[in-house]
């Protein structure tokens, strides 16, 4: 193998004279040649690493391509990562892929393999990027990683017995600490959900952040019943029931704030899986502006909610922020002179002076039965969490006919599809035409990270789906956004106000596409058009718009 100095000369990065001067520094200071060349400003670190990568046959990972699997952080102790400036990236066929900027240090592989008890394969990356990743991923993760190791080394059966028998006796066990730390980390990461999943091959815990799932931990499979049992105890569930789905709630104080968690279990072939919804009310939007509604849309909504009766429905996929929009509207309407009653499943946020009712199917308090009772309570404004069956749909329409302003959500893709969906539920077209004030549809798009946004290289696939004639921007990835290029989310919306032209199409039982054309002629901006406006202003990327819309 050629010496690195000769290779650098052949590639034209340095001259023979520069190499001689660098070698003098090597002999004088006892440092490596690469360190001397970089210190003298003759080459950059990336040039050196790429040269070494080609010479040694070790893959090179650029700064933008270096993606760390957070669930593998506990594989290498923080002290070892700092000592060798290495970071675990992924696990491929039982082999741990580790990034290093110093592949010539032969003790790296031996020391890591002795520690992790599995084969290690190296890739090369810049020293600065690795150091940055170490601080990013090990910050606050060392304690939780150590706790997870304690769990894996503990007497599993005795811990499980203590959890199931008496929660007060198990406050200091490793599994209790791990679950608490996991919940706290989810809050700090601004996760909306925690997915605890066991399949036939793997046990993994994933967080949903800005609408996207990412794996955070991969505990050993035999720890699954311990973690599940602990969460069941905290959520006041039946720990001994493993065959039926269960729902529960728990609360935990995180940095002085009381956080509400909604828990749901479901039995799968490989074991019980759990999803925990994180209800961090401190992160709730205080209004439509914060949610991302345009000024024109806010003015339309403000005008609509001044009506004293009628039906306003918010449509969209699960997790598109429909409930948050309804809460924002209720806050706008919450005045002393109006009585507001809500029927929800579940009640996700308490609003002062609003009568909120929790649906409970176990005692037959369904949306339909609850709505019948509400109408006897002299309400002015009614909010129904979701219209999901024909009976609730008909009751909601009748309530709006009898002088109430009714809000609800409904599962359709676009606003023009709402009257079609009501028709499918058995609501007569003349009732829909007379009661539906407006249909709102929305989606959530990830926002470009303000720290690392740059001009986007648009793929041909994206351009085929959405053609634009202006530059698009997106985040390239940095520590502030966990290398995703996105931080936070905003709303894209379409508001279809039911005017005479739209009512005419509803009465004719027209298809959604026909109703959409009528709405566009009346000035409705579609989800796509609204999203393009946000791409144009640099709030989000064309890639994200294509993904969501």
One Martini backbone bead per residue (centre of mass of N, CA, C, O) as a GRO file, in nm:
protein
  549
    1UNK     BB    1   0.097   0.036   0.022
    2UNK     BB    2   0.071   0.349   0.002
    3UNK     BB    3   0.154   0.636   0.108
    4UNK     BB    4  -0.023   0.910   0.193
    5UNK     BB    5   0.172   1.123   0.078
    6UNK     BB    6   0.189   1.010  -0.212
    7UNK     BB    7  -0.113   1.027  -0.273
    8UNK     BB    8  -0.142   1.337  -0.236
    9UNK     BB    9   0.050   1.407  -0.467
   10UNK     BB   10  -0.096   1.254  -0.701
   11UNK     BB   11  -0.371   1.429  -0.649
   12UNK     BB   12  -0.266   1.742  -0.589
   13UNK     BB   13  -0.284   1.845  -0.282
   14UNK     BB   14   0.034   1.823  -0.273
   15UNK     BB   15   0.370   1.873  -0.229
   16UNK     BB   16   0.688   1.777  -0.164
   17UNK     BB   17   0.758   2.023   0.012
   18UNK     BB   18   0.512   2.002   0.199
   19UNK     BB   19   0.576   1.718   0.304
   20UNK     BB   20   0.845   1.783   0.440
   21UNK     BB   21   0.730   1.990   0.644
   22UNK     BB   22   0.532   1.796   0.776
   23UNK     BB   23   0.745   1.583   0.872
   24UNK     BB   24   0.882   1.775   1.068
   25UNK     BB   25   0.635   1.798   1.256
   26UNK     BB   26   0.614   1.500   1.324
   27UNK     BB   27   0.899   1.474   1.460
   28UNK     BB   28   0.873   1.716   1.662
   29UNK     BB   29   0.557   1.647   1.784
   30UNK     BB   30   0.431   1.353   1.750
   31UNK     BB   31   0.251   1.339   1.491
   32UNK     BB   32   0.049   1.314   1.239
   33UNK     BB   33   0.033   1.385   0.913
   34UNK     BB   34  -0.259   1.481   0.889
   35UNK     BB   35  -0.246   1.681   1.126
   36UNK     BB   36  -0.021   1.857   1.002
   37UNK     BB   37  -0.161   1.938   0.734
   38UNK     BB   38  -0.407   2.073   0.868
   39UNK     BB   39  -0.248   2.273   1.054
   40UNK     BB   40  -0.108   2.411   0.787
   41UNK     BB   41  -0.342   2.433   0.557
   42UNK     BB   42  -0.314   2.219   0.304
   43UNK     BB   43  -0.564   2.057   0.414
   44UNK     BB   44  -0.854   1.900   0.461
   45UNK     BB   45  -1.030   1.673   0.629
   46UNK     BB   46  -1.202   1.564   0.392
   47UNK     BB   47  -0.959   1.507   0.202
   48UNK     BB   48  -0.822   1.301   0.385
   49UNK     BB   49  -1.057   1.100   0.420
   50UNK     BB   50  -1.101   1.034   0.119
   51UNK     BB   51  -0.817   0.923   0.074
   52UNK     BB   52  -0.830   0.698   0.288
   53UNK     BB   53  -1.080   0.559   0.178
   54UNK     BB   54  -0.952   0.475  -0.094
   55UNK     BB   55  -0.695   0.329   0.023
   56UNK     BB   56  -0.858   0.132   0.243
   57UNK     BB   57  -1.169   0.068   0.168
   58UNK     BB   58  -1.344   0.278   0.331
   59UNK     BB   59  -1.625   0.408   0.386
   60UNK     BB   60  -1.783   0.721   0.314
   61UNK     BB   61  -1.939   0.973   0.528
   62UNK     BB   62  -2.117   1.229   0.512
   63UNK     BB   63  -2.266   1.466   0.694
   64UNK     BB   64  -2.558   1.423   0.560
   65UNK     BB   65  -2.535   1.086   0.585
   66UNK     BB   66  -2.515   1.090   0.897
   67UNK     BB   67  -2.703   0.836   1.064
   68UNK     BB   68  -2.841   0.783   1.376
   69UNK     BB   69  -2.927   0.520   1.588
   70UNK     BB   70  -3.061   0.571   1.895
   71UNK     BB   71  -3.086   0.260   1.989
   72UNK     BB   72  -2.743   0.231   1.984
   73UNK     BB   73  -2.605   0.406   2.205
   74UNK     BB   74  -2.577   0.178   2.436
   75UNK     BB   75  -2.343   0.008   2.304
   76UNK     BB   76  -2.163   0.267   2.365
   77UNK     BB   77  -1.987   0.423   2.571
   78UNK     BB   78  -1.916   0.745   2.630
   79UNK     BB   79  -1.612   0.712   2.696
   80UNK     BB   80  -1.543   0.559   2.429
   81UNK     BB   81  -1.649   0.769   2.228
   82UNK     BB   82  -1.456   0.997   2.325
   83UNK     BB   83  -1.180   0.858   2.300
   84UNK     BB   84  -1.232   0.774   1.971
   85UNK     BB   85  -1.447   0.922   1.813
   86UNK     BB   86  -1.733   0.755   1.814
   87UNK     BB   87  -2.029   0.614   1.630
   88UNK     BB   88  -2.319   0.453   1.615
   89UNK     BB   89  -2.535   0.368   1.333
   90UNK     BB   90  -2.568   0.042   1.286
   91UNK     BB   91  -2.738  -0.282   1.224
   92UNK     BB   92  -2.580  -0.552   1.027
   93UNK     BB   93  -2.603  -0.871   1.061
   94UNK     BB   94  -2.474  -0.823   1.367
   95UNK     BB   95  -2.321  -0.560   1.276
   96UNK     BB   96  -2.142  -0.284   1.389
   97UNK     BB   97  -2.169   0.042   1.277
   98UNK     BB   98  -1.879   0.262   1.275
   99UNK     BB   99  -1.773   0.587   1.322
  100UNK     BB  100  -1.462   0.732   1.192
  101UNK     BB  101  -1.147   0.939   1.171
  102UNK     BB  102  -0.943   0.677   1.271
  103UNK     BB  103  -0.851   0.391   1.104
  104UNK     BB  104  -0.540   0.353   1.213
  105UNK     BB  105  -0.666   0.271   1.484
  106UNK     BB  106  -0.651  -0.061   1.584
  107UNK     BB  107  -0.796  -0.047   1.879
  108UNK     BB  108  -1.092   0.018   1.824
  109UNK     BB  109  -1.214  -0.254   1.743
  110UNK     BB  110  -1.123  -0.425   1.984
  111UNK     BB  111  -1.255  -0.257   2.214
  112UNK     BB  112  -1.549  -0.266   2.108
  113UNK     BB  113  -1.583  -0.575   2.080
  114UNK     BB  114  -1.531  -0.634   2.384
  115UNK     BB  115  -1.783  -0.464   2.477
  116UNK     BB  116  -2.028  -0.566   2.267
  117UNK     BB  117  -2.005  -0.864   2.153
  118UNK     BB  118  -1.947  -0.774   1.843
  119UNK     BB  119  -1.907  -0.702   1.537
  120UNK     BB  120  -1.699  -0.455   1.360
  121UNK     BB  121  -1.760  -0.175   1.137
  122UNK     BB  122  -1.612   0.068   0.937
  123UNK     BB  123  -1.649   0.419   0.896
  124UNK     BB  124  -1.612   0.738   0.747
  125UNK     BB  125  -1.568   1.059   0.919
  126UNK     BB  126  -1.585   1.349   1.050
  127UNK     BB  127  -1.482   1.469   1.348
  128UNK     BB  128  -1.694   1.691   1.386
  129UNK     BB  129  -1.950   1.519   1.332
  130UNK     BB  130  -1.904   1.310   1.555
  131UNK     BB  131  -1.893   1.505   1.796
  132UNK     BB  132  -2.175   1.615   1.747
  133UNK     BB  133  -2.325   1.340   1.780
  134UNK     BB  134  -2.238   1.277   2.066
  135UNK     BB  135  -2.371   1.526   2.200
  136UNK     BB  136  -2.657   1.477   2.089
  137UNK     BB  137  -2.707   1.160   2.180
  138UNK     BB  138  -2.571   1.157   2.479
  139UNK     BB  139  -2.750   1.374   2.570
  140UNK     BB  140  -2.932   1.226   2.828
  141UNK     BB  141  -2.859   0.904   2.754
  142UNK     BB  142  -2.678   0.772   2.968
  143UNK     BB  143  -2.879   0.711   3.196
  144UNK     BB  144  -3.081   0.538   3.024
  145UNK     BB  145  -2.871   0.327   2.935
  146UNK     BB  146  -2.793   0.227   3.216
  147UNK     BB  147  -3.075   0.139   3.299
  148UNK     BB  148  -3.115  -0.072   3.074
  149UNK     BB  149  -2.882  -0.251   3.170
  150UNK     BB  150  -2.999  -0.309   3.448
  151UNK     BB  151  -3.247  -0.451   3.347
  152UNK     BB  152  -3.088  -0.679   3.185
  153UNK     BB  153  -2.936  -0.771   3.474
  154UNK     BB  154  -3.182  -0.853   3.616
  155UNK     BB  155  -3.436  -1.001   3.797
  156UNK     BB  156  -3.707  -1.050   3.621
  157UNK     BB  157  -3.922  -1.202   3.797
  158UNK     BB  158  -3.903  -1.026   4.054
  159UNK     BB  159  -3.986  -0.761   3.922
  160UNK     BB  160  -4.262  -0.850   3.817
  161UNK     BB  161  -4.382  -0.919   4.091
  162UNK     BB  162  -4.354  -0.630   4.213
  163UNK     BB  163  -4.526  -0.483   4.008
  164UNK     BB  164  -4.795  -0.654   4.041
  165UNK     BB  165  -4.830  -0.620   4.358
  166UNK     BB  166  -4.654  -0.329   4.416
  167UNK     BB  167  -4.577  -0.018   4.323
  168UNK     BB  168  -4.433   0.098   4.586
  169UNK     BB  169  -4.193  -0.133   4.579
  170UNK     BB  170  -4.081  -0.030   4.263
  171UNK     BB  171  -3.941   0.262   4.241
  172UNK     BB  172  -3.614   0.146   4.226
  173UNK     BB  173  -3.628  -0.001   3.978
  174UNK     BB  174  -3.508  -0.018   3.665
  175UNK     BB  175  -3.781  -0.030   3.507
  176UNK     BB  176  -3.901   0.225   3.631
  177UNK     BB  177  -3.681   0.419   3.542
  178UNK     BB  178  -3.703   0.367   3.241
  179UNK     BB  179  -3.996   0.454   3.195
  180UNK     BB  180  -3.963   0.742   3.302
  181UNK     BB  181  -3.733   0.824   3.104
  182UNK     BB  182  -3.891   0.770   2.846
  183UNK     BB  183  -4.116   0.978   2.896
  184UNK     BB  184  -3.931   1.224   2.927
  185UNK     BB  185  -3.798   1.206   2.646
  186UNK     BB  186  -4.056   1.240   2.482
  187UNK     BB  187  -4.113   1.527   2.576
  188UNK     BB  188  -3.834   1.655   2.491
  189UNK     BB  189  -3.885   1.552   2.178
  190UNK     BB  190  -4.187   1.610   2.097
  191UNK     BB  191  -4.367   1.371   2.125
  192UNK     BB  192  -4.686   1.217   2.044
  193UNK     BB  193  -4.569   0.912   2.044
  194UNK     BB  194  -4.551   0.572   2.178
  195UNK     BB  195  -4.397   0.269   2.054
  196UNK     BB  196  -4.455  -0.067   2.177
  197UNK     BB  197  -4.281  -0.334   2.009
  198UNK     BB  198  -4.347  -0.682   1.920
  199UNK     BB  199  -4.181  -0.923   1.740
  200UNK     BB  200  -4.023  -1.205   1.612
  201UNK     BB  201  -3.735  -1.021   1.597
  202UNK     BB  202  -3.828  -0.757   1.775
  203UNK     BB  203  -3.763  -0.492   2.021
  204UNK     BB  204  -3.929  -0.173   2.002
  205UNK     BB  205  -3.890   0.189   2.047
  206UNK     BB  206  -4.104   0.451   1.933
  207UNK     BB  207  -4.109   0.782   1.803
  208UNK     BB  208  -4.331   1.053   1.733
  209UNK     BB  209  -4.195   1.310   1.520
  210UNK     BB  210  -4.348   1.509   1.318
  211UNK     BB  211  -4.506   1.229   1.213
  212UNK     BB  212  -4.240   1.054   1.267
  213UNK     BB  213  -4.081   0.756   1.300
  214UNK     BB  214  -3.841   0.653   1.564
  215UNK     BB  215  -3.590   0.473   1.689
  216UNK     BB  216  -3.470   0.450   2.039
  217UNK     BB  217  -3.514   0.140   2.130
  218UNK     BB  218  -3.352  -0.206   2.193
  219UNK     BB  219  -3.450  -0.425   2.376
  220UNK     BB  220  -3.477  -0.707   2.509
  221UNK     BB  221  -3.729  -0.932   2.470
  222UNK     BB  222  -3.762  -1.024   2.784
  223UNK     BB  223  -3.857  -0.714   2.868
  224UNK     BB  224  -4.145  -0.667   2.769
  225UNK     BB  225  -4.329  -0.753   3.019
  226UNK     BB  226  -4.213  -0.542   3.213
  227UNK     BB  227  -4.288  -0.279   3.064
  228UNK     BB  228  -4.587  -0.337   3.027
  229UNK     BB  229  -4.660  -0.373   3.328
  230UNK     BB  230  -4.577  -0.092   3.422
  231UNK     BB  231  -4.773   0.067   3.240
  232UNK     BB  232  -5.030  -0.060   3.349
  233UNK     BB  233  -5.002   0.037   3.637
  234UNK     BB  234  -4.991   0.346   3.570
  235UNK     BB  235  -5.284   0.309   3.394
  236UNK     BB  236  -5.490   0.125   3.545
  237UNK     BB  237  -5.464  -0.173   3.466
  238UNK     BB  238  -5.487  -0.508   3.380
  239UNK     BB  239  -5.218  -0.712   3.423
  240UNK     BB  240  -5.360  -1.007   3.364
  241UNK     BB  241  -5.452  -0.887   3.086
  242UNK     BB  242  -5.377  -1.027   2.738
  243UNK     BB  243  -5.642  -1.057   2.527
  244UNK     BB  244  -5.734  -0.756   2.562
  245UNK     BB  245  -5.805  -0.452   2.511
  246UNK     BB  246  -5.672  -0.138   2.651
  247UNK     BB  247  -5.738   0.154   2.859
  248UNK     BB  248  -5.547   0.452   2.964
  249UNK     BB  249  -5.403   0.663   3.231
  250UNK     BB  250  -5.137   0.910   3.290
  251UNK     BB  251  -4.904   1.085   3.513
  252UNK     BB  252  -4.622   1.324   3.472
  253UNK     BB  253  -4.347   1.492   3.591
  254UNK     BB  254  -4.189   1.745   3.375
  255UNK     BB  255  -4.021   2.003   3.455
  256UNK     BB  256  -4.295   2.091   3.638
  257UNK     BB  257  -4.484   1.941   3.440
  258UNK     BB  258  -4.800   1.803   3.376
  259UNK     BB  259  -4.830   1.496   3.211
  260UNK     BB  260  -5.036   1.342   2.970
  261UNK     BB  261  -5.124   0.990   2.927
  262UNK     BB  262  -5.235   0.776   2.662
  263UNK     BB  263  -5.336   0.432   2.680
  264UNK     BB  264  -5.281   0.143   2.453
  265UNK     BB  265  -5.375  -0.195   2.406
  266UNK     BB  266  -5.267  -0.491   2.206
  267UNK     BB  267  -5.304  -0.804   2.083
  268UNK     BB  268  -5.052  -1.010   1.956
  269UNK     BB  269  -4.880  -1.279   1.842
  270UNK     BB  270  -4.607  -1.174   2.013
  271UNK     BB  271  -4.774  -0.961   2.181
  272UNK     BB  272  -4.805  -0.681   2.354
  273UNK     BB  273  -4.903  -0.361   2.248
  274UNK     BB  274  -4.808  -0.005   2.271
  275UNK     BB  275  -4.974   0.319   2.292
  276UNK     BB  276  -4.858   0.656   2.365
  277UNK     BB  277  -5.011   0.952   2.431
  278UNK     BB  278  -4.886   1.282   2.424
  279UNK     BB  279  -5.022   1.538   2.651
  280UNK     BB  280  -4.884   1.847   2.589
  281UNK     BB  281  -5.026   2.142   2.680
  282UNK     BB  282  -4.777   2.335   2.638
  283UNK     BB  283  -4.795   2.271   2.303
  284UNK     BB  284  -5.042   2.404   2.247
  285UNK     BB  285  -5.238   2.577   2.055
  286UNK     BB  286  -5.380   2.909   2.076
  287UNK     BB  287  -5.428   2.915   1.752
  288UNK     BB  288  -5.457   2.940   1.411
  289UNK     BB  289  -5.188   3.080   1.367
  290UNK     BB  290  -5.008   2.865   1.511
  291UNK     BB  291  -5.107   2.629   1.322
  292UNK     BB  292  -5.106   2.789   1.007
  293UNK     BB  293  -5.313   2.973   0.923
  294UNK     BB  294  -5.426   3.181   0.715
  295UNK     BB  295  -5.566   3.487   0.703
  296UNK     BB  296  -5.799   3.411   0.517
  297UNK     BB  297  -5.895   3.163   0.684
  298UNK     BB  298  -5.948   3.312   0.950
  299UNK     BB  299  -6.168   3.498   0.838
  300UNK     BB  300  -6.363   3.273   0.756
  301UNK     BB  301  -6.397   3.145   1.036
  302UNK     BB  302  -6.490   3.401   1.188
  303UNK     BB  303  -6.750   3.427   1.016
  304UNK     BB  304  -6.879   3.145   1.070
  305UNK     BB  305  -6.890   3.161   1.402
  306UNK     BB  306  -7.128   3.387   1.398
  307UNK     BB  307  -7.322   3.188   1.378
  308UNK     BB  308  -7.621   3.035   1.537
  309UNK     BB  309  -7.631   2.806   1.306
  310UNK     BB  310  -7.502   2.488   1.224
  311UNK     BB  311  -7.248   2.309   1.022
  312UNK     BB  312  -6.904   2.221   1.116
  313UNK     BB  313  -6.645   2.046   0.938
  314UNK     BB  314  -6.352   1.847   1.012
  315UNK     BB  315  -6.106   1.721   0.800
  316UNK     BB  316  -5.903   1.419   0.806
  317UNK     BB  317  -5.655   1.264   0.918
  318UNK     BB  318  -5.491   1.103   1.135
  319UNK     BB  319  -5.300   1.356   1.281
  320UNK     BB  320  -5.404   1.658   1.146
  321UNK     BB  321  -5.541   1.857   1.380
  322UNK     BB  322  -5.852   1.873   1.431
  323UNK     BB  323  -5.883   1.912   1.740
  324UNK     BB  324  -5.711   2.166   1.760
  325UNK     BB  325  -5.898   2.338   1.587
  326UNK     BB  326  -6.147   2.315   1.768
  327UNK     BB  327  -6.018   2.439   2.019
  328UNK     BB  328  -5.955   2.711   1.889
  329UNK     BB  329  -6.254   2.783   1.829
  330UNK     BB  330  -6.361   2.763   2.121
  331UNK     BB  331  -6.185   2.993   2.230
  332UNK     BB  332  -6.324   3.208   2.046
  333UNK     BB  333  -6.629   3.135   2.175
  334UNK     BB  334  -6.558   3.179   2.481
  335UNK     BB  335  -6.842   3.299   2.645
  336UNK     BB  336  -7.068   3.393   2.880
  337UNK     BB  337  -7.334   3.392   2.680
  338UNK     BB  338  -7.233   3.093   2.615
  339UNK     BB  339  -7.313   2.750   2.577
  340UNK     BB  340  -7.071   2.487   2.607
  341UNK     BB  341  -7.067   2.154   2.460
  342UNK     BB  342  -6.888   1.846   2.492
  343UNK     BB  343  -6.804   1.539   2.297
  344UNK     BB  344  -6.552   1.303   2.393
  345UNK     BB  345  -6.268   1.074   2.256
  346UNK     BB  346  -6.108   1.220   2.442
  347UNK     BB  347  -6.029   1.446   2.682
  348UNK     BB  348  -5.748   1.655   2.605
  349UNK     BB  349  -5.872   1.943   2.709
  350UNK     BB  350  -5.920   2.191   2.938
  351UNK     BB  351  -6.195   2.427   2.940
  352UNK     BB  352  -6.307   2.700   3.049
  353UNK     BB  353  -6.665   2.703   3.071
  354UNK     BB  354  -6.669   2.404   2.960
  355UNK     BB  355  -6.871   2.131   2.884
  356UNK     BB  356  -6.720   1.814   2.938
  357UNK     BB  357  -6.755   1.494   2.772
  358UNK     BB  358  -6.704   1.151   2.829
  359UNK     BB  359  -6.683   0.882   2.659
  360UNK     BB  360  -6.867   0.559   2.754
  361UNK     BB  361  -6.925   0.243   2.639
  362UNK     BB  362  -6.962   0.070   2.903
  363UNK     BB  363  -7.232   0.275   2.971
  364UNK     BB  364  -7.356   0.387   2.695
  365UNK     BB  365  -7.174   0.655   2.630
  366UNK     BB  366  -7.229   0.778   2.346
  367UNK     BB  367  -7.254   0.999   2.103
  368UNK     BB  368  -7.557   0.967   2.065
  369UNK     BB  369  -7.653   0.967   2.365
  370UNK     BB  370  -7.509   1.229   2.446
  371UNK     BB  371  -7.653   1.417   2.241
  372UNK     BB  372  -7.936   1.387   2.352
  373UNK     BB  373  -7.866   1.508   2.633
  374UNK     BB  374  -7.756   1.785   2.546
  375UNK     BB  375  -8.027   1.900   2.419
  376UNK     BB  376  -8.138   1.929   2.736
  377UNK     BB  377  -7.901   2.171   2.819
  378UNK     BB  378  -7.910   2.444   2.668
  379UNK     BB  379  -7.736   2.494   2.412
  380UNK     BB  380  -7.538   2.678   2.170
  381UNK     BB  381  -7.276   2.493   2.165
  382UNK     BB  382  -7.144   2.209   1.976
  383UNK     BB  383  -6.904   1.941   2.040
  384UNK     BB  384  -6.798   1.672   1.834
  385UNK     BB  385  -6.543   1.468   1.805
  386UNK     BB  386  -6.709   1.244   1.614
  387UNK     BB  387  -6.828   1.129   1.300
  388UNK     BB  388  -6.894   0.758   1.276
  389UNK     BB  389  -7.216   0.748   1.242
  390UNK     BB  390  -7.540   0.776   1.141
  391UNK     BB  391  -7.669   0.869   1.409
  392UNK     BB  392  -7.479   1.106   1.469
  393UNK     BB  393  -7.525   1.256   1.203
  394UNK     BB  394  -7.833   1.308   1.237
  395UNK     BB  395  -7.816   1.455   1.513
  396UNK     BB  396  -7.633   1.687   1.420
  397UNK     BB  397  -7.823   1.798   1.204
  398UNK     BB  398  -8.069   1.845   1.392
  399UNK     BB  399  -7.925   2.041   1.585
  400UNK     BB  400  -7.872   2.260   1.362
  401UNK     BB  401  -8.181   2.299   1.294
  402UNK     BB  402  -8.254   2.385   1.616
  403UNK     BB  403  -8.025   2.625   1.684
  404UNK     BB  404  -7.727   2.507   1.651
  405UNK     BB  405  -7.380   2.510   1.691
  406UNK     BB  406  -7.191   2.267   1.505
  407UNK     BB  407  -6.910   2.060   1.583
  408UNK     BB  408  -6.680   1.850   1.386
  409UNK     BB  409  -6.550   1.541   1.284
  410UNK     BB  410  -6.422   1.381   0.974
  411UNK     BB  411  -6.344   1.105   0.755
  412UNK     BB  412  -6.175   1.274   0.506
  413UNK     BB  413  -5.979   1.416   0.261
  414UNK     BB  414  -6.184   1.642   0.169
  415UNK     BB  415  -6.418   1.885   0.166
  416UNK     BB  416  -6.600   1.780  -0.082
  417UNK     BB  417  -6.643   1.489   0.068
  418UNK     BB  418  -6.840   1.545   0.304
  419UNK     BB  419  -7.129   1.527   0.173
  420UNK     BB  420  -7.083   1.238   0.068
  421UNK     BB  421  -7.044   1.107   0.348
  422UNK     BB  422  -7.323   1.182   0.461
  423UNK     BB  423  -7.479   1.025   0.249
  424UNK     BB  424  -7.357   0.744   0.329
  425UNK     BB  425  -7.493   0.785   0.630
  426UNK     BB  426  -7.806   0.888   0.550
  427UNK     BB  427  -7.809   1.183   0.471
  428UNK     BB  428  -7.995   1.401   0.338
  429UNK     BB  429  -7.933   1.635   0.102
  430UNK     BB  430  -8.123   1.864   0.210
  431UNK     BB  431  -7.993   1.871   0.493
  432UNK     BB  432  -7.706   1.937   0.414
  433UNK     BB  433  -7.769   2.198   0.255
  434UNK     BB  434  -7.909   2.346   0.515
  435UNK     BB  435  -7.655   2.299   0.740
  436UNK     BB  436  -7.392   2.331   0.583
  437UNK     BB  437  -7.154   2.575   0.611
  438UNK     BB  438  -6.876   2.398   0.641
  439UNK     BB  439  -6.563   2.264   0.509
  440UNK     BB  440  -6.266   2.130   0.660
  441UNK     BB  441  -5.932   2.076   0.547
  442UNK     BB  442  -5.631   1.896   0.670
  443UNK     BB  443  -5.271   1.925   0.719
  444UNK     BB  444  -4.935   1.822   0.810
  445UNK     BB  445  -4.632   2.002   0.792
  446UNK     BB  446  -4.308   2.021   0.778
  447UNK     BB  447  -4.066   2.232   0.891
  448UNK     BB  448  -3.816   2.408   0.823
  449UNK     BB  449  -3.514   2.451   0.935
  450UNK     BB  450  -3.383   2.760   1.031
  451UNK     BB  451  -3.069   2.674   1.047
  452UNK     BB  452  -3.051   2.473   0.750
  453UNK     BB  453  -3.162   2.624   0.515
  454UNK     BB  454  -3.185   2.539   0.163
  455UNK     BB  455  -3.160   2.476  -0.146
  456UNK     BB  456  -3.344   2.262  -0.347
  457UNK     BB  457  -3.317   1.943  -0.492
  458UNK     BB  458  -3.524   1.854  -0.738
  459UNK     BB  459  -3.693   1.595  -0.831
  460UNK     BB  460  -3.846   1.442  -1.092
  461UNK     BB  461  -4.077   1.316  -0.933
  462UNK     BB  462  -4.179   1.577  -0.800
  463UNK     BB  463  -4.226   1.740  -1.069
  464UNK     BB  464  -4.445   1.546  -1.181
  465UNK     BB  465  -4.652   1.609  -0.945
  466UNK     BB  466  -4.521   1.914  -0.896
  467UNK     BB  467  -4.530   2.219  -1.054
  468UNK     BB  468  -4.264   2.464  -1.052
  469UNK     BB  469  -4.131   2.829  -1.091
  470UNK     BB  470  -3.964   2.803  -0.815
  471UNK     BB  471  -3.780   2.802  -0.548
  472UNK     BB  472  -3.673   2.551  -0.320
  473UNK     BB  473  -3.674   2.461   0.031
  474UNK     BB  474  -3.445   2.295   0.273
  475UNK     BB  475  -3.325   2.105   0.513
  476UNK     BB  476  -3.003   1.945   0.563
  477UNK     BB  477  -2.912   1.919   0.856
  478UNK     BB  478  -2.892   1.932   1.218
  479UNK     BB  479  -2.884   1.942   1.556
  480UNK     BB  480  -3.159   2.100   1.589
  481UNK     BB  481  -3.308   1.853   1.389
  482UNK     BB  482  -3.172   1.570   1.394
  483UNK     BB  483  -3.101   1.560   1.076
  484UNK     BB  484  -3.388   1.617   0.910
  485UNK     BB  485  -3.463   1.940   0.829
  486UNK     BB  486  -3.685   1.946   1.062
  487UNK     BB  487  -3.908   2.180   1.263
  488UNK     BB  488  -4.199   2.119   1.302
  489UNK     BB  489  -4.543   2.234   1.231
  490UNK     BB  490  -4.793   2.283   0.975
  491UNK     BB  491  -5.076   2.408   0.808
  492UNK     BB  492  -5.302   2.278   0.564
  493UNK     BB  493  -5.587   2.432   0.393
  494UNK     BB  494  -5.947   2.392   0.331
  495UNK     BB  495  -6.239   2.606   0.251
  496UNK     BB  496  -6.584   2.517   0.230
  497UNK     BB  497  -6.835   2.725   0.142
  498UNK     BB  498  -7.186   2.708   0.154
  499UNK     BB  499  -7.332   2.788  -0.129
  500UNK     BB  500  -7.550   2.786  -0.384
  501UNK     BB  501  -7.375   2.610  -0.576
  502UNK     BB  502  -7.314   2.382  -0.371
  503UNK     BB  503  -7.605   2.312  -0.291
  504UNK     BB  504  -7.686   2.221  -0.573
  505UNK     BB  505  -7.488   1.976  -0.581
  506UNK     BB  506  -7.593   1.833  -0.329
  507UNK     BB  507  -7.889   1.794  -0.433
  508UNK     BB  508  -7.763   1.617  -0.685
  509UNK     BB  509  -7.545   1.416  -0.582
  510UNK     BB  510  -7.263   1.489  -0.630
  511UNK     BB  511  -6.952   1.461  -0.680
  512UNK     BB  512  -6.662   1.571  -0.545
  513UNK     BB  513  -6.539   1.691  -0.810
  514UNK     BB  514  -6.780   1.881  -0.868
  515UNK     BB  515  -6.777   2.035  -0.601
  516UNK     BB  516  -6.488   2.141  -0.631
  517UNK     BB  517  -6.531   2.315  -0.881
  518UNK     BB  518  -6.742   2.498  -0.749
  519UNK     BB  519  -6.554   2.596  -0.516
  520UNK     BB  520  -6.328   2.721  -0.695
  521UNK     BB  521  -6.516   2.933  -0.830
  522UNK     BB  522  -6.569   3.051  -0.521
  523UNK     BB  523  -6.249   3.053  -0.394
  524UNK     BB  524  -6.118   2.788  -0.332
  525UNK     BB  525  -5.841   2.665  -0.164
  526UNK     BB  526  -5.646   2.415  -0.191
  527UNK     BB  527  -5.424   2.218  -0.046
  528UNK     BB  528  -5.212   2.246  -0.269
  529UNK     BB  529  -5.217   2.556  -0.299
  530UNK     BB  530  -5.144   2.611  -0.003
  531UNK     BB  531  -4.876   2.452  -0.008
  532UNK     BB  532  -4.731   2.617  -0.230
  533UNK     BB  533  -4.720   2.877  -0.064
  534UNK     BB  534  -4.528   2.752   0.155
  535UNK     BB  535  -4.299   2.686  -0.041
  536UNK     BB  536  -4.254   2.977  -0.149
  537UNK     BB  537  -4.180   3.087   0.155
  538UNK     BB  538  -4.000   2.837   0.296
  539UNK     BB  539  -4.146   2.657   0.518
  540UNK     BB  540  -4.129   2.429   0.301
  541UNK     BB  541  -4.109   2.149   0.100
  542UNK     BB  542  -4.170   1.975  -0.183
  543UNK     BB  543  -4.120   1.696  -0.065
  544UNK     BB  544  -4.331   1.727   0.167
  545UNK     BB  545  -4.578   1.786  -0.010
  546UNK     BB  546  -4.573   1.519  -0.163
  547UNK     BB  547  -4.599   1.331   0.084
  548UNK     BB  548  -4.881   1.455   0.189
  549UNK     BB  549  -5.045   1.543  -0.102
   0.00000   0.00000   0.00000
